[in-house]
């Protein structure tokens, strides 16, 4: 069974590639023409020479909605002809629809399902037409997918997936693949960043993109502000920690990254609160660097605004770092939905909850040890290789043309799922 992975948003498929190959699956990653270098495989591994022979380019585009009309269909068809299973994200369904192939497994990465929801810019009418055409082709491609894997149960996403009438598994993707590097081989700039972090005892680590204030835009069809990373809540909560604990000014450090469109807004807020000396700004850097720095974090900030979790949260969990995360389901509901134990995240759906959890951990360091072990144990049980084995099971079913096991498919009426 040969598996093709199409699209590498946030290096998610590069992580999946490595897990699949570790488990004996003949998998190849096809990255798009214009994938950002920041999210390329070289940014996520210290050993690119081990994996590069399993990575190829394909004539598909993330950012040019008009490319769908001019890509080399013959070449793409030839590249994929020997692959038994096609797994894709992004606009992959639209491209495959144009070459007459069905996507075996679609794994959306965007709230509301990517390329089916747009805020059309009024200033560029030609771009609007291209985006509308891409949306039309994307929907056609999605409706003929064989299966969909997804973990976002918010109506904006779930209702869209339900409309495709495609078997849907409540499964995510193993987003993080951990690699070790010896201190002798560690780059000098990475050592320098580690030394800066190690100067303090209590490290609150937040590497989310800075995007927390909705700005007005002129668009054809406005949409909800669904990309809120709540960076302001984190900053204000840290300020409260400093205000209410004299020792925090000696021991605590907030680590932020110069990443995202609203860095200046965050810096202005920090200045307004007068806490610049307690904040360490890191330059934008690759994930292989970030995964090394996370090991020195005391508490991690995951997705604290959106009700679910993604790569940031798993990056903390694989390193055994206690993580703060928004979560809308309670323990019983989560288990009913997913058939697995609720992750040991510290639930923080509000600014006050973030502060309370950070304050508690600062004052009760003995609690950190248990949280660290539970976090790593949960990841090893439900993510990484164990999650990949479930994906391989679905691939094998499709490869053998076996009927879908209805007991494992998400039941929209009874809210039960394969996990």
N, C-alpha and C positions, 0 to 999 in steps of 0.2 A: 504493500500500500504506500503510494507516494502522495505526500501532502504538500500543497502550496499555500503559503501564508501571504496574503495580498494586503499591503498597507502596513505601515509601522508607526502609527500615531503613538507618540510618547514612549517609543521603544517597547510597547506592549507585546508586539509580535516577535521581537527579537528575544524577549524573555521566554515566550512560548516556544520559539524555535529551539532554544537550548534545553528546555525541559523535555520536549518531544525527542530530541536526538539523544539525550541522556537515557531515555526510556526505550531506545531502539527503533524509533520511527524515522523513516527516510523523509525528512522535511526540508523545504527550501523557503527562504524568505525572499519575497519580491518587493522591493521598496520602490516608491513612486519617484518620478523625475525631480520633483521640487520639495521633497521632504526636508525639513529644516535640519541643518547639520547638528544643532544642539540636541536633537532627538535621534541622531544616527547611531548605529551600532558601535562605532568607535568611541562614542561618549558614554557607553554603558558597559564596556568590558576593558580589562587590562590585557586581554589575550585575544585581540582581533584576528591574529594569524590562525588561531584554532578554528574560527567560525567563518572567515570571509569566503571560503570556497562554497559555502551554503547560502550565500547572499547574492542576489542578482537585481538588476534594475529592470523595470517594466515601464512601457510607454503609457502611463496613467498620471493624472495630475490632481493634487489637492486644491490648489489655489486658482487655477485657470478654468472657470466653468465652461469656456468654449472649447477646451481641449477634447472634450468628449466627441466633437464633430470632426476632428482632424487627426486623431491618433491612428497609428498604423495597425489596423485590425488584423491584417494578415500575419504580421510579426508577433502580435500578442497571442493570436490563436496558436501559432507554431510553438511559442514558449510554453504554453500551458497544456499542450495536447497529451503529454505523457503523464500528467498528474491525475490521480484517481479522486482525490478529495481537495476541494478548493474552500479555504476559510478566508473570509475577508471582512474589512471594515471600510469606513469612509465611503467614497463613491464607487467602490468595487462592483456593487450590484448593477449600477448603470452601465459600466464598461462591459461587464460580462453579458448583459442583455444585448448590447450592440454586436457581440461576436457570436451570439447564439448559444452561450453556455449558462448553465444554472449554477448559482452559488450554493454550495452544500451547507455551509454554516456562516451565518452573518452574526457579528458581534458588535453592536453599536457602541460608540464611545461618547456620544453626545446626547445630552438631555433632549428629548423630543425626537430623536433619531436624525442623525446628520443628513444634510442635503434634502430633507423633506420640510424643513422649517427655515425660512429666511427673513431677515429684515431688509427688504429691498431698498437700496440707496437711490433716492430720487434724482441725484445729480448725474447718474450714469445709466441712461435708459437702455443702451446696448447691453450693458452688464446685467440689467434686470431681465432682459429677454434670454440671455444665456443661462442665467440662474433658473429661470422658470422652465427652460427646456431640460436642464440637468435634473431638476426636481421631478419632472414628468418621467424621464428615463429611470431615475432612481426608484420611483414608486413601482414602475413596471418590473424592474429587476428584483425588488424586494418581494413582490407578490408571487414570484416564482422560485424564491429561495426554498431550500428543503427544510432547514431548521434555523432557529434564532436562539442565541444565548444572551441573557441579559439579567442584571441584578437591580435595575432601577424600577421600582414599583410605583413611582409617582404617576398620576393620571396622564400628565403630558407625554410621558414615554409609553406607559403600558397601554393606553387607549390606542395609540398609534400602532403599536406592534399587533394588538388584537385585530385591527382593521385589515392586516395583511392576510389573515386566515392561514398562518403558517405554524407548525408545531414549535412550541416555545419552551425552552428549558431555563429554569431559574438558576443559572450558573454564570459565574464571572470568568475572568481570564487570569492566569498567574502573571501578574504585572511585574513582579520583581524577582530577579535572579541574582543571588548574592555571590560575590567573588571576593576572595581574600588576596591581599598583596602584602609581601613582607616589608618590614620597615626599611630594609636596605634598598628595595626597588621603588620605594615611595617617592614621588616627585617633591622637590624642595618647597614649592609653593603650597602643596597640601600639608606638609609638616608645619609650615608657618601658620596656616589656618588652624590646625589642631592645637598648636601651642597657645594661640590667642583664646580659644575656647576653654582650655584647661586651666586658665588663670582663675576661673570662678568655680564655685561649688555646686550651684543650682542653675542648670542651663535649660531655659525654655526655648525650644527649637521650632522655628516656623519658616518653612521654605516654600510656602504657597505664593502663587502669583498675586501681585498687589492689584486688586480690583474689588472695590467695596462701595463705591459711590456711583449711583446711576446718573448719567449725564444725558441731557436732552439731545435727540437726533431727529432729523427729518427723514422719515422712512414711509414707504407705502403702507406697511402693515406693522405697527409696533408690536413687540412681544414682551412678556414678563422678564424682569431682571433675574435671569437664572444662573448667571455666572458670578454671583456674589461670593467672595472668599472671606468676608467678614474680618479682614485684617484689622480694621479699627477696633473691633471688639477685643481682639487679642492684645492690642496695644493699650487700650484703656484698662483692661483687666490686670495687665502687668504693672501699670501705673498704680492701681489700687494696692497691689501686693507691696510695692515699695513704700507707699504712704502708710500702710498699716503694720509694717514689720521693719523695725530698725535694722535688724540683721540682714534683711533682704538687700539693703543698699550696699552691704559688704560682700554678700555671697551670690546674689542673683544676677543673671545676664539673659537678655532677650536677643536671640540670634535671628536676624532677618536677612533676606536676599534681595539684591537690586534686580528684581525680575517682575515684569508686569507693567501695564500702562499707567498705573496710579502710584508709582514710587514716590513722586513728589508730594502727593496728598498725604501719604503715610509719614513722610519726613516732616511735613508741616505740623501734623498732629503730634508727633513726638516732641517737636520743638515747643509747641503750645503747652504741652504737659510738663515740660522741663526735665525730661528723662534721657536726653541725648547720651550722657556718659554711661548709662546702664544698657545701652543698645549697641550691639555689634552688627554692622552691615557687612555682608559678604558679597563679593562680586558674583554675577551670574556664572554658573559653572556646571559641568557635566554631572550626570547622575552617579557615575562611578566615584567621583569626588564626594558627592553628597552622602552616599551610603557609608563612606568611611567616617565622615564628620558626625553622622547621626549616632555612631557608637559612643560618642562622648556626651550625648544629650541626656538630661535627667528626665525631662518630660517633652513629648512631641505634640505638635498641633497638627491634627489631620484636617478633615473637612468639617468645620464647625458651623456651617450655615445651611447646608443643603439636604440634610436628612439621610445621607448614605455616605459611603466612603470609597476612595479610589486608591491610586498609586501612592500618594503621600502617606496614608495610614498604613498600608502594607509595608512601606519602607521602614517605618518605625517598628512594626510588629516582627518583621523578620530579624531585626536586631535586638528584640526583647526590650524595647523602650516603651514605657507606659504612654498611652496616647489619648488625647482629648478629641472627641469626635461627636458630631451631631447624629442622633439616631431617633427616628420617630416611633419605632415599634418597641413595645416592652418585651420582657424575656419570653413570656408565653406566646405572644403574637409572632415574635421572631422565629421561634422554634416551629410553630405551625406553618409559617410561610416557607421556611428554608430547610426544615428537618435537621438543623444543626444548632448547637449551643450559641447563644448570643456572644459576640466577641467581647473580650475583657477591656473594652474601651470605657473611658470615663465620659459619660454622656453629658454633652454641653450644648444644649439647644439655644441658650441665651447668653448674653454678656455676663450676667450675674452668675450663671452656672460655671462659666469659664473661670471667673475669679475665685469662686468657692472651691473648685477642684484644685486649682493651682495653690491657693492658700493652704488647703488641707495637706497636700503633698509636701509643701515647704515646711510645715510644722510637724509632719509625721513621716520622716524619711524611712522609717522601718516598713511602712506600707509599700514602698517602692520595690523592695526585693521580691515580694510575692507577685506584684503586678508584672514585673519583668518576666518572670518565669511563665506566668499564665499567658502573656502576650505571645511569646515565642512558641509555646505549646499549641496555642490555637492556630497559629499560622501553619505550623508543620502538619497539623491534623486536617485542616480544611483548605489549604491553599498550596502553592508550590507543586510538588510532584503529585500529591494526592488529588488536587484539582485537575491536573493534566491527565491523570488516569481516567477521570470521568469523561474528559473531552475525547480521549482515545477510544473509549467505549462507544461514544456516539459516532465517531468517524468509522469505526469497524462495522457498526450497524448499517450505516449508509453505504459503505464499500461492498458489503455482502447483500445489499438490497433487502435487508430484513425489515419487516413491518415495524413502525414506530411503537415502542412500548408505552401504551397510554398511561400506565401507572406512573411513569416517570415525567410525563409532560405536564407543564403548569396548567392547573385547572382554574380558569378565570372565575368560575362560580363558587368554588369551595376554597380558594386561596391555598392550595397545597402544591408542592413542587418537588422536583428531583434535586437533591443536594448531596 
